[in-house]
Amino acid sequence: LQLVLDQVEKAAALVVQALRVDPSSRDAHFESARIAIRRGRHADAATAAEKALSFKGGETTDARIHALLARVYQARGDAERAARHAAAARGN
């Protein structure tokens, strides 16, 4: 919600707190990736999203994480990884 309201720093603080409580939180790692994208830190976004994908549970689906990774890798100029994650996001 904080990202929707364009309160990136507040959202980042909440994500850091969530990861302290539960370092294996898929949702928190996904939100960390979204924040990194907003900050233009695509390498950090890729790391956080890949980590999110490695955990199960939470509200964030594999498809959402793959879609985010497709955007991140496209922005980084890695067309092969972008295509692979885009296909996974579509369920292919």
N, CA, C and O atoms as a DFTB+ gen file, in Angstrom:
368 C
 N C O
     1  1       0.828      -1.200       0.000
     2  2       0.000       0.000       0.000
     3  2       0.863       1.250       0.000
     4  3       0.534       2.236      -0.660
     5  1       1.968       1.213       0.740
     6  2       2.830       2.397       0.793
     7  2       3.376       2.735      -0.587
     8  3       3.508       3.910      -0.929
     9  1       3.694       1.716      -1.384
    10  2       4.199       1.980      -2.737
    11  2       3.127       2.621      -3.600
    12  3       3.422       3.492      -4.417
    13  1       1.898       2.197      -3.423
    14  2       0.794       2.784      -4.172
    15  2       0.666       4.262      -3.830
    16  3       0.365       5.084      -4.696
    17  1       0.892       4.589      -2.583
    18  2       0.813       5.976      -2.137
    19  2       2.103       6.742      -2.403
    20  3       2.232       7.900      -2.006
    21  1       3.062       6.097      -3.076
    22  2       4.350       6.688      -3.426
    23  2       5.146       7.105      -2.191
    24  3       5.783       8.158      -2.170
    25  1       5.098       6.263      -1.169
    26  2       5.863       6.482       0.051
    27  2       6.931       5.396       0.139
    28  3       6.879       4.512       0.995
    29  1       7.901       5.487      -0.771
    30  2       8.899       4.438      -0.932
    31  2       9.721       4.226       0.333
    32  3       9.958       3.084       0.727
    33  1      10.154       5.289       0.965
    34  2      10.998       5.131       2.157
    35  2      10.235       4.474       3.303
    36  3      10.786       3.644       4.025
    37  1       8.984       4.841       3.466
    38  2       8.163       4.219       4.511
    39  2       7.948       2.739       4.195
    40  3       8.014       1.892       5.086
    41  1       7.692       2.436       2.928
    42  2       7.512       1.044       2.519
    43  2       8.795       0.252       2.753
    44  3       8.753      -0.884       3.225
    45  1       9.926       0.852       2.421
    46  2      11.214       0.165       2.607
    47  2      11.450      -0.151       4.079
    48  3      11.916      -1.242       4.409
    49  1      11.139       0.774       4.953
    50  2      11.318       0.543       6.387
    51  2      10.429      -0.605       6.870
    52  3      10.855      -1.421       7.687
    53  1       9.207      -0.664       6.368
    54  2       8.295      -1.745       6.749
    55  2       8.792      -3.099       6.244
    56  3       8.652      -4.109       6.934
    57  1       9.367      -3.122       5.051
    58  2       9.885      -4.375       4.496
    59  2      11.095      -4.848       5.299
    60  3      11.216      -6.037       5.598
    61  1      11.981      -3.935       5.647
    62  2      13.142      -4.300       6.472
    63  2      12.667      -4.906       7.785
    64  3      13.198      -5.919       8.240
    65  1      11.677      -4.287       8.382
    66  2      11.124      -4.799       9.643
    67  2      10.508      -6.188       9.441
    68  3      10.709      -7.083      10.262
    69  1       9.772      -6.363       8.365
    70  2       9.150      -7.665       8.087
    71  2      10.206      -8.748       7.886
    72  3      10.030      -9.879       8.341
    73  1      11.296      -8.409       7.209
    74  2      12.355      -9.400       6.977
    75  2      13.126      -9.731       8.248
    76  3      13.671     -10.828       8.374
    77  1      13.176      -8.798       9.184
    78  2      13.795      -9.108      10.483
    79  2      12.957     -10.137      11.236
    80  3      13.492     -11.042      11.878
    81  1      11.653      -9.988      11.147
    82  2      10.735     -10.899      11.824
    83  2      10.725     -12.265      11.137
    84  3      10.736     -13.305      11.795
    85  1      10.703     -12.243       9.810
    86  2      10.633     -13.495       9.044
    87  2      11.514     -13.390       7.794
    88  3      11.047     -12.963       6.738
    89  1      12.780     -13.777       7.915
    90  2      13.707     -13.675       6.780
    91  2      13.317     -14.536       5.581
    92  3      13.850     -14.344       4.488
    93  1      12.408     -15.468       5.764
    94  2      11.976     -16.307       4.647
    95  2      10.594     -15.899       4.123
    96  3       9.887     -16.700       3.513
    97  1      10.231     -14.654       4.369
    98  2       8.938     -14.165       3.893
    99  2       8.990     -13.878       2.396
   100  3       9.660     -12.949       1.943
   101  1       8.279     -14.687       1.657
   102  2       8.188     -14.514       0.201
   103  2       7.633     -13.140      -0.138
   104  3       8.146     -12.455      -1.022
   105  1       6.581     -12.741       0.571
   106  2       5.944     -11.457       0.296
   107  2       6.892     -10.283       0.566
   108  3       6.937      -9.332      -0.214
   109  1       7.637     -10.347       1.654
   110  2       8.553      -9.255       1.986
   111  2       9.683      -9.150       0.964
   112  3      10.077      -8.045       0.591
   113  1      10.201     -10.273       0.513
   114  2      11.251     -10.228      -0.514
   115  2      10.700      -9.672      -1.827
   116  3      11.386      -8.924      -2.524
   117  1       9.473     -10.035      -2.159
   118  2       8.840      -9.502      -3.362
   119  2       8.677      -7.988      -3.252
   120  3       8.973      -7.258      -4.197
   121  1       8.211      -7.527      -2.110
   122  2       8.055      -6.077      -1.920
   123  2       9.408      -5.377      -1.949
   124  3       9.522      -4.259      -2.451
   125  1      10.430      -6.031      -1.412
   126  2      11.778      -5.484      -1.479
   127  2      12.209      -5.307      -2.933
   128  3      12.834      -4.305      -3.279
   129  1      11.880      -6.267      -3.772
   130  2      12.199      -6.170      -5.199
   131  2      11.457      -5.003      -5.846
   132  3      12.033      -4.261      -6.643
   133  1      10.193      -4.844      -5.506
   134  2       9.408      -3.730      -6.068
   135  2       9.992      -2.382      -5.658
   136  3      10.046      -1.449      -6.459
   137  1      10.421      -2.290      -4.423
   138  2      11.036      -1.047      -3.941
   139  2      12.345      -0.782      -4.683
   140  3      12.622       0.349      -5.081
   141  1      13.141      -1.824      -4.865
   142  2      14.411      -1.663      -5.585
   143  2      14.167      -1.169      -7.009
   144  3      14.925      -0.340      -7.512
   145  1      13.123      -1.667      -7.662
   146  2      12.782      -1.194      -9.008
   147  2      12.466       0.295      -8.970
   148  3      12.952       1.063      -9.800
   149  1      11.651       0.697      -8.005
   150  2      11.286       2.121      -7.893
   151  2      12.510       2.992      -7.690
   152  3      12.536       4.149      -8.110
   153  1      13.521       2.438      -7.049
   154  2      14.761       3.176      -6.805
   155  2      15.740       3.061      -7.972
   156  3      16.814       3.661      -7.940
   157  1      15.380       2.300      -8.992
   158  2      16.259       2.115     -10.138
   159  2      17.401       1.149      -9.887
   160  3      18.401       1.167     -10.604
   161  1      17.261       0.316      -8.885
   162  2      18.310      -0.635      -8.510
   163  2      17.900      -2.033      -8.985
   164  3      17.459      -2.872      -8.200
   165  1      18.058      -2.254     -10.286
   166  2      17.570      -3.482     -10.900
   167  2      18.338      -4.726     -10.459
   168  3      17.749      -5.802     -10.355
   169  1      19.617      -4.606     -10.201
   170  2      20.375      -5.775      -9.722
   171  2      19.840      -6.220      -8.362
   172  3      19.661      -7.414      -8.123
   173  1      19.585      -5.261      -7.475
   174  2      19.015      -5.589      -6.162
   175  2      17.610      -6.164      -6.311
   176  3      17.216      -7.071      -5.577
   177  1      16.863      -5.626      -7.268
   178  2      15.502      -6.129      -7.504
   179  2      15.543      -7.582      -7.955
   180  3      14.750      -8.403      -7.494
   181  1      16.465      -7.897      -8.854
   182  2      16.582      -9.275      -9.337
   183  2      16.931     -10.216      -8.188
   184  3      16.352     -11.295      -8.066
   185  1      17.872      -9.807      -7.354
   186  2      18.278     -10.648      -6.218
   187  2      17.108     -10.894      -5.275
   188  3      16.872     -12.028      -4.858
   189  1      16.376      -9.836      -4.939
   190  2      15.247      -9.974      -4.010
   191  2      14.131     -10.820      -4.611
   192  3      13.532     -11.641      -3.917
   193  1      13.851     -10.625      -5.893
   194  2      12.776     -11.389      -6.529
   195  2      13.156     -12.864      -6.673
   196  3      12.317     -13.742      -6.468
   197  1      14.404     -13.136      -7.020
   198  2      14.847     -14.533      -7.101
   199  2      14.753     -15.190      -5.722
   200  3      14.389     -16.360      -5.601
   201  1      15.086     -14.422      -4.698
   202  2      14.976     -14.961      -3.338
   203  2      13.505     -15.230      -3.003
   204  3      13.183     -16.265      -2.418
   205  1      12.618     -14.310      -3.368
   206  2      11.182     -14.507      -3.129
   207  2      10.705     -15.789      -3.796
   208  3       9.923     -16.547      -3.222
   209  1      11.183     -16.021      -5.006
   210  2      10.778     -17.209      -5.749
   211  2      11.240     -18.495      -5.070
   212  3      10.639     -19.553      -5.259
   213  1      12.290     -18.402      -4.293
   214  2      12.822     -19.593      -3.629
   215  2      12.009     -20.011      -2.403
   216  3      12.183     -21.117      -1.892
   217  1      11.128     -19.136      -1.931
   218  2      10.306     -19.447      -0.753
   219  2       8.872     -19.749      -1.172
   220  3       8.416     -19.302      -2.224
   221  1       8.178     -20.501      -0.352
   222  2       6.769     -20.821      -0.595
   223  2       5.911     -20.126       0.462
   224  3       6.413     -19.655       1.483
   225  1       4.628     -20.076       0.195
   226  2       3.696     -19.469       1.140
   227  2       3.473     -18.002       0.830
   228  3       4.038     -17.458      -0.118
   229  1       2.653     -17.383       1.630
   230  2       2.358     -15.967       1.426
   231  2       1.327     -15.744       0.336
   232  3       0.741     -16.684      -0.201
   233  1       1.128     -14.494       0.029
   234  2       0.112     -14.094      -0.945
   235  2       0.675     -13.948      -2.366
   236  3      -0.074     -14.016      -3.341
   237  1       1.959     -13.754      -2.478
   238  2       2.565     -13.479      -3.778
   239  2       2.722     -14.767      -4.578
   240  3       3.352     -15.720      -4.119
   241  1       2.149     -14.786      -5.767
   242  2       2.182     -15.985      -6.608
   243  2       3.492     -16.067      -7.403
   244  3       4.182     -15.067      -7.605
   245  1       3.807     -17.270      -7.840
   246  2       4.955     -17.456      -8.726
   247  2       4.809     -16.582      -9.970
   248  3       5.775     -15.963     -10.416
   249  1       3.605     -16.536     -10.524
   250  2       3.375     -15.762     -11.746
   251  2       3.718     -14.292     -11.555
   252  3       4.319     -13.672     -12.433
   253  1       3.342     -13.740     -10.421
   254  2       3.664     -12.327     -10.146
   255  2       5.158     -12.102     -10.036
   256  3       5.686     -11.108     -10.535
   257  1       5.834     -13.029      -9.381
   258  2       7.287     -12.897      -9.223
   259  2       7.968     -13.039     -10.581
   260  3       8.876     -12.274     -10.906
   261  1       7.534     -14.009     -11.367
   262  2       8.122     -14.188     -12.694
   263  2       7.872     -12.952     -13.568
   264  3       8.762     -12.536     -14.310
   265  1       6.688     -12.369     -13.489
   266  2       6.391     -11.166     -14.277
   267  2       7.315     -10.013     -13.876
   268  3       7.814      -9.283     -14.733
   269  1       7.533      -9.857     -12.585
   270  2       8.439      -8.818     -12.110
   271  2       9.864      -9.094     -12.588
   272  3      10.563      -8.179     -13.024
   273  1      10.294     -10.352     -12.507
   274  2      11.640     -10.706     -12.970
   275  2      11.791     -10.468     -14.472
   276  3      12.859     -10.059     -14.928
   277  1      10.746     -10.716     -15.232
   278  2      10.800     -10.443     -16.674
   279  2      11.063      -8.954     -16.916
   280  3      11.884      -8.596     -17.760
   281  1      10.367      -8.095     -16.179
   282  2      10.575      -6.643     -16.306
   283  2      11.985      -6.249     -15.898
   284  3      12.633      -5.447     -16.571
   285  1      12.457      -6.811     -14.796
   286  2      13.785      -6.473     -14.288
   287  2      14.862      -6.873     -15.287
   288  3      15.742      -6.076     -15.614
   289  1      14.790      -8.110     -15.769
   290  2      15.817      -8.573     -16.697
   291  2      15.738      -7.843     -18.034
   292  3      16.764      -7.626     -18.679
   293  1      14.545      -7.464     -18.455
   294  2      14.404      -6.661     -19.674
   295  2      15.100      -5.309     -19.476
   296  3      15.825      -4.841     -20.354
   297  1      14.875      -4.694     -18.324
   298  2      15.506      -3.401     -18.020
   299  2      17.027      -3.516     -17.954
   300  3      17.742      -2.562     -18.262
   301  1      17.514      -4.686     -17.551
   302  2      18.960      -4.915     -17.451
   303  2      19.565      -5.355     -18.782
   304  3      20.780      -5.528     -18.882
   305  1      18.734      -5.535     -19.797
   306  2      19.236      -5.934     -21.105
   307  2      19.486      -7.421     -21.254
   308  3      20.197      -7.840     -22.167
   309  1      18.918      -8.215     -20.380
   310  2      19.085      -9.665     -20.433
   311  2      17.814     -10.284     -21.038
   312  3      16.931     -10.764     -20.326
   313  1      17.756     -10.253     -22.365
   314  2      16.555     -10.693     -23.075
   315  2      16.237     -12.169     -22.841
   316  3      15.067     -12.545     -22.768
   317  1      17.259     -12.999     -22.725
   318  2      17.034     -14.431     -22.531
   319  2      16.336     -14.713     -21.204
   320  3      15.342     -15.438     -21.157
   321  1      16.860     -14.139     -20.135
   322  2      16.209     -14.343     -18.830
   323  2      14.836     -13.692     -18.793
   324  3      13.899     -14.243     -18.216
   325  1      14.715     -12.521     -19.410
   326  2      13.415     -11.841     -19.449
   327  2      12.377     -12.722     -20.131
   328  3      11.255     -12.858     -19.641
   329  1      12.747     -13.319     -21.258
   330  2      11.811     -14.180     -21.988
   331  2      11.456     -15.416     -21.181
   332  3      10.300     -15.838     -21.168
   333  1      12.435     -15.996     -20.512
   334  2      12.176     -17.195     -19.706
   335  2      11.183     -16.886     -18.585
   336  3      10.255     -17.659     -18.345
   337  1      11.379     -15.759     -17.902
   338  2      10.464     -15.417     -16.809
   339  2       9.100     -14.966     -17.324
   340  3       8.084     -15.207     -16.672
   341  1       9.066     -14.318     -18.477
   342  2       7.770     -13.933     -19.061
   343  2       6.964     -15.182     -19.409
   344  3       5.758     -15.233     -19.170
   345  1       7.625     -16.182     -19.968
   346  2       6.937     -17.437     -20.278
   347  2       6.435     -18.113     -19.016
   348  3       5.319     -18.632     -18.985
   349  1       7.256     -18.107     -17.975
   350  2       6.844     -18.714     -16.701
   351  2       5.669     -17.949     -16.090
   352  3       4.791     -18.550     -15.472
   353  1       5.653     -16.644     -16.258
   354  2       4.547     -15.838     -15.729
   355  2       3.219     -16.186     -16.426
   356  3       2.148     -16.143     -15.819
   357  1       3.326     -16.530     -17.715
   358  2       2.138     -16.925     -18.490
   359  2       1.761     -18.383     -18.268
   360  3       0.715     -18.840     -18.729
   361  1       2.629     -19.117     -17.551
   362  2       2.343     -20.515     -17.299
   363  2       2.854     -21.443     -18.401
   364  3       2.441     -22.599     -18.487
   365  1       3.745     -20.934     -19.233
   366  2       4.308     -21.750     -20.327
   367  2       5.584     -22.432     -19.901
   368  3       6.191     -23.155     -20.691
